[in-house]
């Protein structure tokens, strides 16, 4: 238990390496709550043998408790975003999850690890809570579907309302999977569905927007029609397509098309615009934050199960930190702490406790 707890606290303190955790437990900082000393090699061997099931279950339990405690009550809809990324680059192949990398001349340049991630989005509280790695012969598309099925089965079909994904997921099998799980889908429409995309472009180019609204100080134009024909393999009777044109403060214009099975009478176009935009949360608060702030790029120990456990523990640390910082500490009229402000306050509090113990 001490080995597991030390790794989790290390992630919260953004000390992601095993050597850093070893230094913390060998220091006088007993505020970490770890009484036993151990080395980085013990952490490595321990992580090889850990079962990911309990950590996944802990993440799901935290999300369910957060929902019971009304952490998402400010939002009408709760979304789940799925997407894939690469992380943990290495020069040589070290485990069965390594994928070779090549340059433009198709010369080998190293190896990388790929995983799909799922996150709660659309609630002003992004909470990434599970990953599914894919090895040789696997793909993001297949891994994301396995991940989505496992996550919805664990959370229950009534936890979330929709799944949001990029254009590569706008395929009949994926859309059917989402529907079979009891959720609606909001997927980017691109030229991988040329007939539907061209039909939407042709219609929207000759009609005025269905709605014009101001969102966060930016003008947003919306086109919304729900009577497009499905393609041959899609079992929907009709396809709803929404186009938005976002006029940003710097003068640039962002335009995108999205398809969905949400009924027009249930979800207006402006709400769909918010759902579409929530896809970027997994990019920014999932991948970017995870890699640049929380150490997801760090290999630690080059072993397939060790990597999976480190990714899951990192997500658990992120979820705990965000719920505590943005919900528990948010009580009152003060603004919420930024992540770096919270980290500094946490370090100062631990240092104060160590100083107090030494003086006594």
C-alpha positions in Angstrom: 0.0 0.0 0.0 2.9 2.4 0.8 4.4 1.9 -2.7 1.0 2.7 -4.4 0.3 5.7 -2.2 3.8 7.1 -2.7 3.3 7.0 -6.5 -0.1 8.7 -6.3 1.3 11.5 -4.1 4.2 11.8 -6.4 1.9 12.5 -9.3 -0.1 15.0 -7.3 3.2 16.8 -6.4 4.3 16.4 -10.1 7.2 14.3 -9.2 6.7 11.7 -11.8 10.0 9.8 -11.8 10.6 6.8 -9.5 13.9 8.5 -8.4 12.0 11.5 -7.3 9.5 9.5 -5.3 12.4 7.6 -3.7 13.9 11.0 -2.7 10.7 12.1 -1.1 10.2 9.0 1.0 13.8 9.1 2.1 13.5 12.7 3.2 12.2 14.1 6.5 8.9 15.0 4.8 6.7 12.6 6.8 3.8 14.7 5.7 3.6 12.4 2.7 2.1 9.8 4.9 4.7 7.1 3.9 6.5 5.5 6.8 8.5 2.9 4.9 11.6 3.6 2.9 12.2 1.9 -0.5 14.1 2.5 -3.7 13.2 3.3 -7.2 13.8 -0.3 -8.3 11.1 -1.5 -5.8 8.7 0.9 -7.4 9.6 -0.4 -10.9 9.1 -4.1 -10.0 5.9 -3.3 -8.1 4.4 -1.4 -11.0 5.0 -4.4 -13.3 2.8 -6.6 -11.1 0.0 -4.2 -10.3 -3.5 -5.1 -11.5 -5.0 -2.0 -13.3 -8.5 -3.1 -12.4 -8.7 -1.5 -8.9 -7.2 1.8 -10.1 -9.8 1.9 -12.9 -12.5 1.1 -10.4 -11.2 3.9 -8.1 -11.4 6.4 -10.9 -15.0 5.4 -11.8 -16.0 5.5 -8.1 -14.6 9.1 -7.8 -16.6 10.2 -10.8 -19.8 8.6 -9.5 -19.3 10.2 -6.1 -18.6 13.6 -7.8 -21.9 13.3 -9.7 -23.8 12.4 -6.5 -22.2 15.4 -4.8 -23.5 17.6 -7.7 -20.1 18.5 -9.1 -21.7 18.6 -12.6 -25.0 20.2 -11.8 -24.1 23.5 -13.5 -24.3 21.7 -16.8 -27.4 20.4 -18.6 -25.5 17.7 -20.4 -22.5 15.6 -19.5 -20.2 14.4 -22.3 -17.6 11.8 -22.8 -14.8 12.5 -25.3 -12.5 9.9 -26.8 -9.3 10.4 -28.7 -5.8 9.0 -29.2 -2.3 10.3 -28.7 1.3 9.2 -28.6 3.6 9.5 -25.6 6.8 8.2 -24.0 9.2 8.3 -26.9 12.3 6.1 -26.8 15.2 5.4 -29.1 15.0 1.6 -28.8 12.1 -0.8 -28.5 11.6 -1.6 -24.8 8.2 -3.2 -24.5 5.3 -4.7 -26.5 3.5 -1.3 -26.7 6.3 0.3 -28.6 5.5 1.6 -32.1 8.3 2.4 -34.6 8.6 6.0 -35.8 10.0 6.9 -39.3 11.0 10.2 -40.9 10.1 11.4 -44.4 12.6 9.0 -46.0 11.0 6.1 -44.0 14.2 5.8 -41.9 13.6 4.6 -38.3 13.9 7.4 -35.8 12.8 5.7 -32.6 9.7 4.4 -30.9 6.6 5.8 -29.3 3.6 4.5 -27.3 0.0 5.1 -28.3 -3.1 5.1 -26.2 -6.7 6.2 -26.4 -8.1 8.3 -23.6 -11.6 9.0 -22.4 -12.6 12.1 -20.4 -15.7 13.7 -18.9 -16.2 17.0 -20.8 -18.8 19.7 -21.3 -19.2 20.4 -17.6 -16.5 23.1 -17.0 -14.7 20.2 -15.2 -12.6 18.0 -17.5 -11.8 14.7 -15.9 -9.8 12.1 -17.9 -10.4 8.8 -16.2 -9.2 5.8 -18.3 -6.8 4.9 -21.1 -6.5 2.0 -23.5 -3.1 1.4 -25.0 -2.7 -0.2 -28.4 0.2 -2.3 -29.5 1.3 -3.8 -32.8 -1.5 -4.5 -35.2 -4.0 -2.5 -33.1 -5.4 1.0 -33.9 -6.8 4.1 -32.2 -10.2 3.3 -33.7 -10.4 -0.2 -32.2 -8.8 0.8 -28.9 -11.2 3.7 -28.5 -14.2 1.5 -29.0 -12.9 -1.0 -26.4 -12.3 1.9 -24.0 -15.8 3.4 -24.6 -17.6 0.1 -23.9 -15.6 -0.5 -20.7 -16.1 3.1 -19.5 -19.9 3.2 -20.1 -20.4 -0.2 -18.6 -18.5 0.9 -15.4 -20.2 4.3 -15.2 -23.6 3.1 -16.2 -25.7 4.3 -19.2 -27.3 7.2 -17.3 -24.0 8.9 -16.2 -23.4 10.8 -19.4 -25.6 12.1 -22.2 -23.4 12.1 -25.3 -20.0 11.1 -26.8 -18.1 13.7 -28.8 -15.3 12.7 -31.2 -13.3 13.8 -34.2 -14.1 13.0 -37.9 -12.2 9.7 -38.0 -14.9 8.3 -35.6 -17.8 9.4 -37.9 -18.3 5.8 -39.2 -21.3 3.6 -39.0 -19.8 1.0 -36.6 -18.7 3.7 -34.1 -22.0 5.6 -34.3 -23.9 2.3 -33.8 -21.6 1.4 -30.8 -22.5 4.7 -29.1 -26.2 4.2 -29.8 -26.1 0.7 -28.5 -24.6 2.0 -25.3 -27.6 4.3 -24.8 -25.8 7.6 -25.6 -26.1 10.2 -28.3 -23.1 11.1 -30.5 -21.7 14.4 -31.8 -19.0 13.8 -34.4 -17.0 16.1 -36.7 -18.2 15.9 -40.3 -15.3 16.1 -42.8 -14.6 15.0 -46.4 -14.3 11.3 -45.2 -18.0 11.3 -45.8 -18.0 13.1 -49.1 -21.6 12.8 -50.1 -23.0 14.0 -46.8 -20.4 16.7 -46.5 -21.0 18.0 -50.0 -24.8 18.0 -49.4 -24.4 20.0 -46.2 -22.0 22.5 -47.9 -24.3 23.0 -50.8 -27.4 23.6 -48.7 -25.8 25.8 -46.0 -24.0 28.0 -48.6 -27.3 29.4 -50.0 -29.4 29.9 -46.8 -28.9 32.3 -44.0 -27.9 31.0 -40.5 -30.7 29.5 -38.4 -29.4 31.3 -35.4 -26.9 34.0 -34.5 -25.7 34.2 -30.9 -22.9 35.7 -28.7 -20.9 33.2 -26.8 -18.2 34.4 -24.4 -18.0 37.7 -26.3 -17.7 36.1 -29.7 -20.2 36.0 -32.5 -21.4 32.6 -33.5 -23.5 31.8 -36.6 -25.3 28.5 -36.7 -26.9 26.4 -39.5 -29.0 23.4 -38.4 -30.9 20.8 -40.5 -32.0 17.4 -39.4 -33.2 15.8 -42.7 -30.1 14.7 -44.5 -30.0 11.2 -45.9 -27.8 8.6 -44.2 -25.1 6.8 -46.1 -25.6 3.1 -47.0 -24.2 1.5 -43.9 -25.7 3.9 -41.3 -29.0 2.7 -39.8 -30.2 6.1 -38.8 -33.4 7.2 -40.6 -32.0 10.8 -40.9 -28.8 12.7 -40.1 -28.8 16.0 -38.4 -25.9 18.3 -39.4 -24.9 21.6 -37.7 -22.5 24.1 -39.1 -21.0 26.8 -37.0 -19.0 29.9 -38.0 -17.2 31.4 -35.0 -15.9 34.9 -35.3 -13.0 35.2 -32.9 -11.8 38.3 -31.1 -8.6 38.5 -33.2 -10.7 38.7 -36.4 -10.2 35.1 -37.5 -13.1 32.9 -38.4 -13.4 29.2 -37.4 -15.9 27.0 -39.4 -16.8 23.4 -38.8 -19.5 20.8 -39.6 -20.8 18.3 -37.1 -23.3 15.4 -37.3 -25.5 14.1 -34.5 -28.5 11.9 -33.7 -29.8 14.4 -31.0 -33.4 15.4 -31.9 -33.9 19.0 -32.8 -36.7 19.4 -30.3 -34.6 18.1 -27.5 -31.2 19.9 -28.1 -31.0 23.2 -29.8 -28.2 24.2 -32.1 -26.5 26.4 -29.6 -26.2 23.5 -27.1 -24.8 21.3 -29.9 -22.2 24.1 -30.5 -21.1 23.8 -26.9 -20.9 20.0 -27.2 -18.8 20.2 -30.3 -16.4 22.6 -28.6 -16.1 20.3 -25.7 -14.1 17.9 -27.9 -11.1 20.2 -27.4 -11.1 19.6 -23.7 -9.5 16.2 -24.1 -6.8 17.8 -26.2 -6.1 20.7 -23.9 -7.0 19.4 -20.4 -6.2 15.8 -21.2 -3.3 15.4 -23.5 -1.6 18.8 -23.2 -1.9 19.1 -19.5 -1.1 15.5 -18.9 2.1 15.7 -20.9 3.4 19.2 -20.1 2.3 19.5 -16.5 1.8 16.0 -15.0 4.6 13.9 -16.6 2.7 11.6 -19.0 5.6 11.7 -21.4 7.9 10.2 -18.8 8.5 6.5 -19.3 9.6 5.7 -15.7 10.0 2.0 -16.2 9.8 0.6 -19.8 7.4 -2.2 -19.2 3.9 -2.5 -20.7 2.0 -3.0 -17.4 4.2 -0.4 -15.6 3.4 2.2 -18.2 -0.4 1.4 -18.1 -0.4 1.7 -14.3 1.6 5.0 -14.4 -0.9 6.5 -16.9 -3.8 5.4 -14.7 -2.3 6.7 -11.5 -1.5 10.0 -13.3 -5.2 10.3 -14.3 -6.3 9.5 -10.7 -4.0 12.3 -9.4 -5.4 14.7 -12.0 -9.0 13.9 -11.1 -8.4 14.2 -7.4 -6.5 17.5 -7.8 -9.2 19.1 -10.1 -12.2 18.0 -8.0 -10.5 19.3 -4.8 -9.2 22.6 -6.4 -12.3 23.5 -8.5 -15.1 22.1 -6.4 -14.2 21.7 -2.8 -11.9 24.7 -2.5 -14.2 26.7 -4.7 -16.8 27.2 -2.0 -17.3 30.9 -1.3 -16.9 33.9 -3.6 -13.1 33.7 -4.2 -11.8 32.7 -7.6 -10.5 29.1 -8.0 -6.8 28.6 -7.8 -4.9 27.8 -11.0 -3.1 24.5 -11.1 0.3 26.0 -10.4 -1.1 28.2 -7.5 -2.5 25.1 -5.9 0.7 23.1 -6.3 2.7 25.9 -4.7 0.3 26.2 -1.8 0.4 22.4 -1.4 4.2 22.4 -1.3 4.3 25.3 1.2 1.8 23.5 3.4 4.0 20.4 3.4 7.1 22.4 4.1 5.4 24.1 7.0 4.3 20.8 8.5 7.9 19.4 8.2 9.3 22.6 9.9 6.7 22.2 12.7 7.7 18.6 13.3 11.4 19.4 13.4 10.9 22.3 15.8 8.9 20.1 18.2 
